[in-house]
Amino acid sequence: MPAKLKQEEVSLYADTFAALGSEPRLRIMRLLLWAHPGGLVVGEIAEELDVTASTLSHHLDKLRNEDLVHVQREGTFLRYSANTAALERLLGFLYAECCTRNKAVEPRKVVCCE
Protein backbone atom coordinates (compact mmCIF):
# COMPACT_ATOMS: atom_id res chain seq x y z
CA MET A 1 0.00 0.00 0.00
CA PRO A 2 1.18 3.54 -0.66
CA ALA A 3 2.21 5.68 2.25
CA LYS A 4 -0.72 7.20 4.05
CA LEU A 5 -1.77 9.97 1.72
CA LYS A 6 -4.16 12.57 2.95
CA GLN A 7 -7.53 12.28 1.21
CA GLU A 8 -7.53 16.02 0.45
CA GLU A 9 -4.16 15.75 -1.29
CA VAL A 10 -5.31 12.83 -3.44
CA SER A 11 -8.54 14.66 -4.33
CA LEU A 12 -6.61 17.78 -5.27
CA TYR A 13 -4.31 15.90 -7.61
CA ALA A 14 -7.19 13.90 -9.08
CA ASP A 15 -8.87 17.18 -10.04
CA THR A 16 -5.62 18.47 -11.50
CA PHE A 17 -5.15 15.33 -13.58
CA ALA A 18 -8.77 15.57 -14.72
CA ALA A 19 -8.09 19.10 -15.96
CA LEU A 20 -5.08 17.84 -17.89
CA GLY A 21 -6.98 14.78 -19.12
CA SER A 22 -8.39 16.57 -22.12
CA GLU A 23 -6.40 16.70 -25.35
CA PRO A 24 -7.06 20.42 -25.97
CA ARG A 25 -6.04 21.37 -22.42
CA LEU A 26 -2.92 19.25 -22.60
CA ARG A 27 -2.03 20.98 -25.87
CA ILE A 28 -2.60 24.36 -24.23
CA MET A 29 -0.32 23.45 -21.33
CA ARG A 30 2.43 22.26 -23.67
CA LEU A 31 2.14 25.47 -25.66
CA LEU A 32 2.30 27.62 -22.54
CA LEU A 33 5.31 25.72 -21.29
CA TRP A 34 6.98 26.29 -24.66
CA ALA A 35 6.22 30.04 -24.29
CA HIS A 36 7.44 30.16 -20.68
CA PRO A 37 8.01 32.49 -18.93
CA GLY A 38 6.30 35.18 -21.03
CA GLY A 39 3.19 33.20 -21.88
CA LEU A 40 0.80 34.01 -24.70
CA VAL A 41 -2.27 36.14 -25.20
CA VAL A 42 -5.52 34.34 -25.92
CA GLY A 43 -5.46 35.20 -29.63
CA GLU A 44 -2.01 33.65 -30.02
CA ILE A 45 -3.15 30.46 -28.28
CA ALA A 46 -6.29 30.27 -30.44
CA GLU A 47 -4.29 30.80 -33.62
CA GLU A 48 -1.65 28.23 -32.72
CA LEU A 49 -4.19 25.57 -31.75
CA ASP A 50 -6.83 26.50 -34.34
CA VAL A 51 -9.73 26.62 -31.88
CA THR A 52 -12.65 29.00 -31.51
CA ALA A 53 -12.61 31.67 -28.82
CA SER A 54 -15.52 30.11 -26.91
CA THR A 55 -13.92 26.66 -26.89
CA LEU A 56 -10.58 28.09 -25.82
CA SER A 57 -12.23 30.14 -23.07
CA HIS A 58 -13.83 26.98 -21.66
CA HIS A 59 -10.50 25.13 -21.56
CA LEU A 60 -8.55 28.07 -20.13
CA ASP A 61 -11.17 28.48 -17.38
CA LYS A 62 -10.78 24.84 -16.41
CA LEU A 63 -6.98 25.16 -16.27
CA ARG A 64 -7.26 28.40 -14.28
CA ASN A 65 -9.72 26.84 -11.83
CA GLU A 66 -7.19 24.09 -11.12
CA ASP A 67 -4.41 26.71 -10.71
CA LEU A 68 -2.44 25.30 -13.65
CA VAL A 69 -2.20 28.67 -15.40
CA HIS A 70 -1.79 32.30 -14.42
CA VAL A 71 -3.71 35.03 -16.20
CA GLN A 72 -2.80 38.70 -16.43
CA ARG A 73 -4.82 41.46 -18.07
CA GLU A 74 -2.91 43.64 -20.54
CA GLY A 75 -5.33 46.32 -21.67
CA THR A 76 -8.03 44.44 -23.58
CA PHE A 77 -5.94 41.25 -23.79
CA LEU A 78 -5.51 38.36 -21.40
CA ARG A 79 -2.05 36.79 -21.18
CA TYR A 80 -1.83 33.22 -19.93
CA SER A 81 1.27 31.50 -18.62
CA ALA A 82 1.91 28.07 -17.13
CA ASN A 83 1.91 27.89 -13.35
CA THR A 84 5.18 26.01 -13.07
CA ALA A 85 4.95 25.83 -9.27
CA ALA A 86 1.68 23.87 -9.56
CA LEU A 87 3.23 21.57 -12.16
CA GLU A 88 6.25 21.06 -9.93
CA ARG A 89 3.97 19.98 -7.07
CA LEU A 90 2.07 17.62 -9.38
CA LEU A 91 5.24 16.03 -10.69
CA GLY A 92 6.61 15.78 -7.16
CA PHE A 93 3.47 13.92 -6.10
CA LEU A 94 4.08 11.27 -8.77
CA TYR A 95 7.84 11.27 -8.39
CA ALA A 96 7.64 10.57 -4.67
CA GLU A 97 5.88 7.27 -5.26
CA CYS A 98 7.44 6.05 -8.47
CA CYS A 99 11.04 7.07 -8.06
CA THR A 100 11.94 7.49 -4.42
CA ARG A 101 10.09 5.07 -2.19
CA ASN A 102 10.00 1.86 -4.18
CA LYS A 103 12.05 2.76 -7.27
CA ALA A 104 9.35 1.53 -9.67
CA VAL A 105 10.92 3.87 -12.20
CA GLU A 106 14.57 4.86 -12.17
CA PRO A 107 14.89 8.60 -11.49
CA ARG A 108 17.41 8.92 -14.36
CA LYS A 109 14.74 7.70 -16.77
CA VAL A 110 12.34 10.43 -15.64
CA VAL A 111 14.76 13.34 -15.61
CA CYS A 112 16.70 13.80 -18.79
CA CYS A 113 19.18 16.47 -19.72
CA GLU A 114 19.64 16.79 -23.44
N, C-alpha and C positions, 0 to 999 in steps of 0.2 A: 504494500500500500504506500502511496505517496506520503510524504511528511504531512502533518496536520495543517492543511491549508484553511485559512479562514474562509467561510462561506461568502462573505462580502467580496473578498479578493477574487475568488473564482467567478462570481457573478459579474464583477466588473470586467474581467478579461473575456468572459464569454460574450458580453455585449460588444466589446471592442472587436473581437474576432468576427462577430456577426456583421458589424459595420464594414469590415474589410472583406467579407465573404461575398461581395458582389463584384462582378467583373468590371463594371464602370468605375466603382469606387477604388478598386485596387489599381486601375489604370491612372486615376486621378492622383493617388498617393505616390505612385512611381514617378509621375510627371512632376509633382511638387518636390519630391526628393531630388530629382534631376536639376530642378531650378533652385535648389537650396543654396544660400540662405534667403535670397531675394524674393522667392515665390513668383507667382504670376497673377495677373488680373483675370477676372472671370472670362472676359472676351478671349484672352489668349488660351485659356484652358479649353473653352468651347471650340475654338478653331482647331487646336491641336488634336482634340479627341473627336471632333465632328459630331457634336451633340447639340440639341436645342437648349436654349436658355432655361426653360422650365425643368427639363430633365436634369440638367447640370445643377440647378438650384436645389432640387430634391436631394441629390447625392452629396452636395457640399454641406447641406444642413445636417444630414446624417453623420458625416465625418466631424463636423463641428460639435454636434451634440455629444459625441464620444470623445471629444477633446483631442482628436487626431490632427486637426488643423487649427491654425491661427488665422484670423481675418482682421484686416486693417482697412479702414475707409481712407481713400485718397480722392478727395473731391467727390465726383459722382461714381467713382470706381471702387470696387472691392478687391483687395489683394489678398490672396490666400497663400499660406506657406505651411509646410509640414511641421507638426509639433514633434520635433525630434526627441524631446524629453519623454513624451508619452510612448513613442516607439521604443525608446531605450528601456523603459519599464516593461513593456510588453515582451520584448526580446529577452530581457533578464528573467522574466517569469518562466519562459520556456527553457532558457539556458540553464537555469538552476536545476531543473529536473533532468534534462537530457544529457547534460555535459559535466555536471559537477558531482552530483550525489551518486549516481550509479553508472556513469560513463556510457550510457546507451549510444551516444554519438561522441566521437572524439572531438574535443574542442577545436583542434587544428582543421577539422573538416568543415566546421561552421564558420570560422573566421579565416578569411583568406586575404592576402595582401599581394595584389598583382600590380 
